[in-house]
Amino acid sequence: MSRHLAPEELLLDYSSGALSHAPSLAVAVHLALVPEARRTVELLDAVGGALLENECAALPDDCGLERAMARLDSVACEPPALPSARRPGFEWAPTPLASYIRPGSGWRRILGKFDEIRLEVPGDAYRASLVRLEPGHSLPEHKHSGYEYTVCLQGGYTDATGSYGVGDFAVGPGAERHEPIADPGEPCIALIIVETPIVLTGPWRRWLNPLVSRHII
């Protein structure tokens, strides 16, 4: 079982189609790796379908919705694990991520600290990247002016909010500074979706923020 599941309100937005493209990708990758989260979305999908089909009445009250959830929750089903992309060098990538990794994609070293593969995701409000950290290495200390969604794909990392392993989902701490550090073992690889540019907060890296805001780095 994953230690860090995506928030239920985010799963509900995903189920209802209200979530924009880049955050939806993060949730889809999380679901591919975590059966428990996938089952929650399947229950939400089923409830939505039941409501549309008037199985709980045209405008169900809270009790009607609770009864529907109870009936669905009583059905024991553990969704099977979804296959990975199985591309050489990207065996850790689950299927929902595969189409976003272009042929010939390679890691690019950023600020001498970590490796990145930028992903092309429709819409311009988010930056989507695969990030790789060697054990013991960290991302530069930073904070956020918008949302950040992270799904761990290989290895693990730790920051002020906790420790995260494969499949775990993190919602960025916002204005709070954090500095994710890769755990011992294999390199940590994560999908990171960022709304608006991050804000570097180190003693000298703050001078690089104009380059970050222009997506130069």
C-alpha positions in Angstrom: 0.0 0.0 0.0 1.3 3.4 -0.9 2.1 5.7 2.1 1.1 8.8 0.3 -2.1 8.7 -1.8 -3.3 11.6 -4.0 -5.9 13.7 -2.2 -9.5 12.5 -2.6 -10.6 15.9 -4.1 -7.9 15.5 -6.8 -9.1 12.0 -7.6 -12.7 13.3 -7.8 -11.7 16.0 -10.2 -9.8 13.4 -12.3 -12.8 11.1 -12.3 -15.2 13.9 -13.3 -12.9 15.2 -16.0 -12.5 18.5 -14.3 -8.7 18.2 -14.0 -6.5 19.9 -16.6 -4.1 17.8 -18.7 -0.8 18.0 -16.8 -2.2 17.2 -13.4 -4.3 14.5 -15.0 -1.1 12.9 -16.2 0.3 12.9 -12.7 -2.8 11.2 -11.4 -2.9 8.7 -14.2 0.7 7.7 -13.4 -0.1 7.4 -9.7 -3.1 5.2 -10.5 -1.0 2.9 -12.7 1.3 2.3 -9.8 -1.1 2.2 -6.8 -4.0 -0.2 -6.9 -5.6 1.4 -3.9 -5.9 4.8 -5.6 -7.1 3.1 -8.8 -9.8 1.4 -6.9 -11.0 4.7 -5.4 -11.3 6.2 -8.8 -13.1 3.2 -10.1 -15.6 3.6 -7.2 -16.0 7.3 -8.0 -16.5 6.5 -11.7 -19.2 3.9 -10.7 -21.0 6.3 -8.4 -21.0 9.0 -11.2 -22.4 6.5 -13.6 -25.0 5.4 -11.1 -26.1 9.0 -10.5 -26.3 9.7 -14.3 -28.5 6.6 -14.7 -30.8 7.8 -11.9 -30.1 4.6 -9.9 -30.0 6.8 -6.7 -32.8 9.2 -7.8 -32.5 12.3 -9.9 -31.1 14.5 -7.1 -29.9 12.1 -4.5 -29.6 13.2 -0.9 -26.5 12.4 1.3 -28.1 9.1 2.4 -28.7 8.0 -1.1 -25.0 8.7 -2.1 -23.8 6.9 1.1 -25.9 3.8 0.2 -24.5 3.8 -3.3 -20.9 4.0 -2.0 -21.7 1.2 0.5 -23.0 -1.1 -2.2 -20.0 -0.4 -4.4 -17.5 -0.7 -1.5 -18.9 -4.1 -0.6 -17.6 -5.5 -3.9 -14.1 -6.8 -3.3 -12.0 -6.1 -6.3 -8.3 -5.4 -6.4 -7.4 -3.8 -9.7 -4.4 -5.5 -11.4 -1.1 -3.7 -11.8 -0.8 -1.9 -15.1 2.2 -2.7 -17.3 5.2 -0.4 -17.7 6.2 1.2 -20.9 9.1 -1.3 -21.1 11.3 0.9 -23.3 15.0 0.4 -23.0 16.2 2.7 -20.2 12.7 3.6 -19.2 11.5 0.4 -17.7 10.3 2.3 -14.6 7.8 4.3 -16.7 4.2 3.1 -16.4 2.1 3.0 -19.5 0.3 6.4 -19.1 3.7 8.1 -19.3 5.0 6.2 -22.3 3.6 8.4 -25.0 5.0 11.6 -23.5 8.6 10.3 -23.7 9.8 11.1 -27.2 12.0 8.7 -29.1 15.6 9.7 -28.5 14.9 11.6 -25.3 17.9 11.8 -23.0 18.7 13.3 -19.6 20.0 16.8 -19.4 22.0 18.0 -16.4 20.5 21.1 -14.7 22.5 23.4 -12.4 25.1 20.6 -11.9 22.6 19.0 -9.4 20.1 16.8 -11.2 19.0 15.4 -14.5 15.8 16.3 -16.4 13.8 15.3 -19.3 11.2 17.9 -20.2 7.9 16.5 -21.4 5.5 18.1 -23.9 2.1 18.3 -22.3 -0.8 20.4 -23.8 -1.4 23.7 -22.2 1.0 26.3 -21.0 0.1 26.7 -17.3 2.3 23.7 -16.2 5.8 22.5 -16.6 6.1 18.7 -16.8 9.4 17.0 -16.3 11.0 13.7 -15.4 13.7 14.4 -12.8 16.5 12.0 -11.7 18.6 12.4 -8.5 21.6 10.3 -7.5 21.4 9.0 -4.0 22.2 11.6 -1.4 21.8 14.4 -4.0 19.1 17.1 -3.7 17.1 19.4 -5.8 18.0 23.1 -5.1 16.1 24.6 -2.2 13.0 26.2 -3.6 9.4 27.2 -2.9 6.2 27.5 -5.1 3.8 30.2 -6.1 1.4 27.6 -7.6 0.7 23.9 -7.3 3.3 21.1 -7.6 2.4 17.5 -8.1 5.1 14.8 -7.8 4.9 11.0 -8.4 7.9 8.9 -7.4 8.7 6.4 -10.1 12.0 4.8 -8.9 13.9 4.9 -5.7 12.7 7.4 -3.1 13.3 10.8 -1.6 12.8 12.7 1.6 12.0 16.3 2.3 10.4 18.3 5.2 7.0 16.8 4.4 8.0 13.2 4.7 9.6 10.2 2.8 8.2 9.1 -0.5 8.7 5.8 -2.4 7.5 4.4 -5.7 3.9 5.3 -6.5 3.7 7.9 -3.7 2.0 11.2 -4.6 3.0 14.5 -3.2 1.3 17.9 -3.5 3.9 20.7 -3.1 4.2 22.6 0.1 3.5 25.9 -1.6 5.2 28.9 -0.1 7.1 26.7 2.4 10.7 26.0 1.3 11.8 22.4 0.6 14.8 20.5 -0.6 14.0 17.0 -1.7 17.0 14.6 -1.1 17.3 11.2 -2.9 17.3 8.2 -0.5 20.2 5.7 -0.5 20.0 3.0 -3.1 19.2 3.4 -6.7 18.7 6.8 -8.3 15.4 8.5 -7.5 13.3 9.3 -10.6 10.1 11.3 -10.3 7.4 12.9 -12.5 7.1 16.5 -11.4 4.2 18.8 -12.6 4.7 22.4 -11.6 2.2 25.3 -12.0 4.1 28.5 -12.8 7.9 28.6 -12.3 9.5 27.5 -9.0 11.3 30.1 -6.9 14.9 29.3 -6.0 15.7 30.3 -2.4 19.4 29.5 -1.9 21.9 32.2 -1.0 23.0 32.7 -4.6 20.6 30.7 -6.8 17.8 33.3 -6.3 19.7 35.3 -9.0 18.8 32.5 -11.4 15.0 33.0 -11.0 14.7 35.2 -14.1 16.1 32.3 -16.1 13.8 29.8 -14.4 10.7 32.0 -15.1 11.6 32.0 -18.8 12.0 28.2 -18.8 15.7 28.6 -19.8 16.6 26.4 -16.9 
